[in-house]
Amino acid sequence: MRTVLLVINIIIAILVLLLVLIQGKGAGLGSAWGGHGELYQTRRGVEKLTLRFTVILIIAFFILSVLNLFLRP
């Protein structure tokens, strides 16, 4: 059981890392691939979806880490 939780935790950690890198610096996906992001805009579409998915994965990572801490070897 503990091994399964560790593998799932590693997969979630890699997904979180990739999602954070995709989001770009400050202006979202528009500036990540050369777009101009001078004006602040609310997140829409894919940017909003990636942000929410990242938050969900971070919460899942935290919960799995705490569960793994309390499981006996």
Secondary structure, 3 states (H helix, E strand, C coil): CHHHHHHHHHHHHHHHHHHHHHCCCCCCHHHHCCCCCCCCCCCCCHHHHHHHHHHHHHHHHHHHHHHHHHCCC
